[in-house]
Amino acid sequence: SLLLTIVLICTISITEAQFPSSCSPSEHGDVRLYNTHTNDDEDGALQLCYNGTWYSVCDYHWDCNDGNVACYQLGYDKARQVEHNSDNYFGYWSHIRNYYYSCSGNEHSLGSCYTHYTSS
């Protein structure tokens, strides 16, 4: 099956001004919302900093529990909406990390959730 990325809409606004493709070692495990089409700071394609590169988060098995954890990690209260195939709306990002997350919804970061590798 085709790997797609996640759209995540959170409930409180923070600002992300630019979208460099690389990230620093101190950002490893951080998440951000990538949005090239609107000025809305609280929605976008979810990306994860991993080994110096920003990757789009794979949407495989993604649900509201995962979205709530990502929003919490971003400083928001919770996920207002979770959609799949975000590249179609927020702009294409070439790197997709082929891991999917299984969160209970109580974790403080995606790094605390169980991850699974998917090759499809």
C-alpha positions as CSV (number, residue, x, y, z in Angstrom):
1,S,0.0,0.0,0.0
2,L,1.0,3.6,-0.5
3,L,2.5,5.5,2.4
4,L,0.7,8.8,3.0
5,T,1.3,11.6,5.6
6,I,-0.9,13.0,8.4
7,V,-2.8,16.3,8.6
8,L,-3.1,17.4,12.2
9,I,-5.2,20.4,13.4
10,C,-4.6,21.4,17.0
11,T,-6.6,23.7,19.3
12,I,-4.2,26.5,20.3
13,S,-2.0,28.6,18.0
14,I,1.8,28.8,17.9
15,T,3.9,30.2,15.1
16,E,6.3,28.3,12.7
17,A,7.9,30.7,10.3
18,Q,10.2,28.7,8.1
19,F,10.7,25.1,7.1
20,P,14.3,24.1,6.7
21,S,14.9,20.5,5.6
22,S,17.6,19.8,8.2
23,C,17.3,19.9,12.0
24,S,19.9,20.0,14.7
25,P,20.8,17.1,17.1
26,S,19.2,19.0,19.9
27,E,15.9,18.9,17.9
28,H,16.0,15.1,17.6
29,G,12.5,13.8,18.3
30,D,10.8,17.2,18.0
31,V,7.7,17.6,15.8
32,R,6.5,20.5,13.7
33,L,3.5,21.4,11.5
34,Y,4.5,21.9,7.8
35,N,2.1,24.2,6.0
36,T,3.0,26.0,2.7
37,H,-0.5,27.0,1.6
38,T,-2.2,28.9,4.4
39,N,-1.3,31.3,7.2
40,D,-3.0,29.1,9.8
41,D,-0.4,28.2,12.4
42,E,-2.4,25.4,14.1
43,D,-2.7,23.0,11.2
44,G,-0.3,21.3,8.8
45,A,1.5,18.1,7.8
46,L,3.1,16.6,10.8
47,Q,6.9,16.2,10.7
48,L,9.4,14.6,13.0
49,C,13.1,15.5,13.4
50,Y,15.1,12.3,13.1
51,N,18.9,12.1,12.7
52,G,19.2,15.6,11.4
53,T,16.4,15.5,8.9
54,W,12.7,16.6,9.1
55,Y,10.5,13.6,8.0
56,S,6.8,13.6,7.3
57,V,5.0,11.2,9.7
58,C,3.5,8.2,8.0
59,D,-0.3,8.0,8.3
60,Y,-0.5,4.2,8.6
61,H,-2.7,3.3,11.7
62,W,-2.8,7.0,12.7
63,D,-5.7,7.9,15.0
64,C,-6.8,10.6,17.5
65,N,-4.7,9.1,20.3
66,D,-1.6,9.7,18.2
67,G,-2.8,13.2,17.2
68,N,-3.4,14.1,20.8
69,V,0.1,13.2,21.7
70,A,1.6,15.1,18.8
71,C,-0.5,18.2,19.6
72,Y,0.5,18.0,23.3
73,Q,4.2,17.7,22.2
74,L,3.7,20.9,20.1
75,G,2.2,22.8,23.0
76,Y,-1.4,22.5,22.1
77,D,-4.2,21.1,24.2
78,K,-5.4,18.2,21.9
79,A,-6.1,17.3,18.3
80,R,-9.2,18.9,16.9
81,Q,-9.0,17.0,13.6
82,V,-6.8,14.2,12.1
83,E,-6.8,13.7,8.4
84,H,-4.7,11.4,6.1
85,N,-2.8,12.3,2.9
86,S,-1.7,15.8,3.9
87,D,0.7,16.3,1.0
88,N,-2.3,17.0,-1.2
89,Y,-3.2,20.1,0.8
90,F,-0.2,21.4,2.7
91,G,2.6,20.9,0.1
92,Y,4.7,17.9,-0.8
93,W,7.6,16.9,1.4
94,S,9.9,14.3,-0.1
95,H,10.9,12.4,3.1
96,I,8.4,10.1,4.8
97,R,9.7,8.1,7.8
98,N,8.3,4.6,7.4
99,Y,7.3,4.1,11.0
100,Y,3.9,4.3,12.4
101,Y,3.0,5.2,16.0
102,S,0.7,3.4,18.5
103,C,0.0,5.9,21.3
104,S,-2.5,5.4,24.1
105,G,-3.1,9.2,24.2
106,N,-1.4,9.7,27.6
107,E,2.2,10.0,26.4
108,H,4.0,13.4,26.4
109,S,5.7,12.9,23.0
110,L,5.6,10.6,20.0
111,G,9.0,9.2,21.1
112,S,7.2,7.7,24.1
113,C,4.8,5.8,21.9
114,Y,5.3,2.3,20.5
115,T,6.6,2.5,16.9
116,H,6.4,0.0,14.1
117,Y,8.4,-0.2,10.9
118,T,6.4,-0.6,7.7
119,S,8.0,-1.3,4.3
120,S,4.9,-0.5,2.2
